[in-house]
Amino acid sequence: MPRPLEPDLAGTLNDWFADAARPLPWRAADVSPWAVFVSEFMLQQTQVARVAPRWEAWIERWPTPAALAAEPASEAVRAWDRLGYPRRALWLHRAAVEMVERHDGQVPAELDELLALQGVGPYTARAVAAFAFGRRHPVVDTNTRRVLARAVAGQAEPAPPSTARDLAAMSAQLPESDAAARVFNAAAMELGATICTARSPRCDECPVAASCEWRRAGYPPYDGPRKRTQARFEGSDRQVRGLVMRELRAAHRPVASGELAALWTDASQLARAVDGLVADGLAVARPDGALELPET
């Protein structure tokens, strides 16, 4: 169990966050739990700058779960555009349907109810409970893990993700009050995203530099296990899937097999990508070989 930092660390970081927090639209005081829920889906593995305009357009079009649930899933996939990992759009649509069916069109506040929704994992459930409803739960993303690794463990980088270990590390630092815990969750993320960055940390601007174990140790390089790196994108099945999805979003009609064949010269790789999209529920194959977005 990581040792708690000095008692004033959370207070120091929370005070810093009050002035340093970026004015992200989903942080506004008047946003709904649904707006927070949508932001958490969109922010998974996607940069804030890409998410912000898409989130604003989404909330304007579908301000409630019921508004999204009333439309076909294909519209959610089209509106997702090029945020990446389009299964998130399908899951978000299905989660909205489930909220209408089970929760009177409202986002539930309890972890077990959130986890029962399509596409909601432990991180998203905790983030929604904390940021939309002010519940005291540890919320740990990549930025938080890096802050804890450096400030608490004295390591340049965090070890590969471990849900149990990461939640225990954050829980050890979490303030007791719900309100302070909510702010600390956001502040730790913000510090990692803007100051304690992976490649160029700005330690001279860090509000907790004086208590950072990595700084005290003289910034030793990381020598522990590393997370496996992702394969290159160019020429990958992910690239081919993206090309097919772009065509389906733009067409607003079934796309004939001949049109699909023109997208990629490697027929076997194209077929593999199409089969994968169909298996994932992102596309529907018609008897004539054409492909279209799902309606439900």
HUGI-V507522 format. One record per residue. N is the residue number from 0. SS is DSSP state (H for helix, E for strand, - for the rest). BURIAL is + if it has 9 or more other ideal C-beta (glycine too) atoms within 8 Angstrom, else -. Layout:
N_SS_BURIAL / N_SS_BURIAL
//
This chain:
0_-_- / 1_-_+ / 2_-_- / 3_-_- / 4_-_+ / 5_-_- / 6_-_- / 7_-_- / 8_H_+ / 9_H_+ / 10_H_+ / 11_H_+ / 12_H_+ / 13_H_+ / 14_H_+ / 15_H_+ / 16_H_+ / 17_H_- / 18_H_- / 19_H_- / 20_-_+ / 21_-_- / 22_-_- / 23_-_- / 24_H_+ / 25_H_+ / 26_H_+ / 27_-_- / 28_-_- / 29_-_- / 30_-_+ / 31_-_+ / 32_H_+ / 33_H_+ / 34_H_+ / 35_H_+ / 36_H_+ / 37_H_+ / 38_H_+ / 39_H_+ / 40_H_+ / 41_H_+ / 42_H_- / 43_-_+ / 44_-_- / 45_-_+ / 46_-_- / 47_H_+ / 48_H_- / 49_H_+ / 50_H_+ / 51_H_+ / 52_H_- / 53_H_+ / 54_H_+ / 55_H_+ / 56_H_+ / 57_H_+ / 58_H_+ / 59_H_- / 60_H_- / 61_-_+ / 62_-_+ / 63_-_+ / 64_H_+ / 65_H_+ / 66_H_+ / 67_H_+ / 68_H_+ / 69_-_- / 70_-_+ / 71_-_- / 72_H_+ / 73_H_+ / 74_H_- / 75_H_+ / 76_H_+ / 77_H_+ / 78_H_+ / 79_H_+ / 80_-_- / 81_-_- / 82_-_+ / 83_-_- / 84_-_- / 85_-_+ / 86_H_+ / 87_H_+ / 88_H_+ / 89_H_+ / 90_H_+ / 91_H_+ / 92_H_+ / 93_H_+ / 94_H_+ / 95_H_+ / 96_H_+ / 97_H_+ / 98_H_+ / 99_H_+ / 100_H_- / 101_H_- / 102_-_+ / 103_-_- / 104_-_+ / 105_-_- / 106_-_+ / 107_-_+ / 108_-_+ / 109_-_- / 110_H_+ / 111_H_- / 112_H_+ / 113_H_+ / 114_H_+ / 115_-_- / 116_-_+ / 117_-_- / 118_-_+ / 119_-_+ / 120_-_- / 121_H_- / 122_H_+ / 123_H_+ / 124_H_+ / 125_H_+ / 126_H_+ / 127_H_+ / 128_H_+ / 129_H_+ / 130_H_+ / 131_H_+ / 132_H_+ / 133_-_- / 134_-_+ / 135_-_+ / 136_-_+ / 137_-_+ / 138_-_+ / 139_-_+ / 140_-_+ / 141_H_- / 142_H_+ / 143_H_+ / 144_H_+ / 145_H_+ / 146_H_+ / 147_H_+ / 148_H_+ / 149_H_+ / 150_H_+ / 151_-_+ / 152_-_+ / 153_-_+ / 154_-_+ / 155_-_+ / 156_-_+ / 157_-_+ / 158_-_+ / 159_-_- / 160_-_- / 161_-_- / 162_H_- / 163_H_- / 164_H_- / 165_H_+ / 166_H_+ / 167_H_+ / 168_H_+ / 169_H_+ / 170_H_- / 171_-_+ / 172_-_+ / 173_-_+ / 174_-_+ / 175_-_- / 176_-_- / 177_H_- / 178_H_- / 179_H_+ / 180_H_+ / 181_H_+ / 182_H_+ / 183_H_+ / 184_H_+ / 185_H_+ / 186_H_+ / 187_H_+ / 188_H_+ / 189_H_+ / 190_H_+ / 191_H_+ / 192_H_- / 193_H_- / 194_-_+ / 195_-_+ / 196_-_+ / 197_-_- / 198_-_- / 199_-_- / 200_-_+ / 201_-_- / 202_H_- / 203_H_- / 204_H_- / 205_-_+ / 206_-_+ / 207_-_+ / 208_H_+ / 209_H_- / 210_H_+ / 211_-_+ / 212_H_+ / 213_H_+ / 214_H_+ / 215_H_- / 216_-_- / 217_-_- / 218_-_- / 219_-_+ / 220_-_- / 221_-_- / 222_-_- / 223_-_- / 224_-_- / 225_-_- / 226_-_- / 227_-_- / 228_-_- / 229_-_- / 230_-_- / 231_-_- / 232_-_- / 233_-_- / 234_-_- / 235_-_+ / 236_H_+ / 237_H_- / 238_H_+ / 239_H_+ / 240_H_+ / 241_H_+ / 242_H_+ / 243_H_+ / 244_H_+ / 245_H_+ / 246_H_+ / 247_H_+ / 248_H_+ / 249_H_- / 250_H_+ / 251_-_- / 252_-_- / 253_-_- / 254_E_+ / 255_-_+ / 256_H_+ / 257_H_- / 258_H_+ / 259_H_+ / 260_H_+ / 261_-_- / 262_-_+ / 263_-_+ / 264_-_- / 265_-_- / 266_H_- / 267_H_- / 268_H_+ / 269_H_+ / 270_H_- / 271_H_+ / 272_H_+ / 273_H_+ / 274_H_- / 275_H_+ / 276_H_+ / 277_H_+ / 278_H_- / 279_-_- / 280_-_- / 281_-_+ / 282_-_+ / 283_E_+ / 284_E_- / 285_-_+ / 286_-_- / 287_-_- / 288_-_- / 289_-_+ / 290_E_+ / 291_E_+ / 292_-_+ / 293_-_+ / 294_-_- / 295_-_-
//
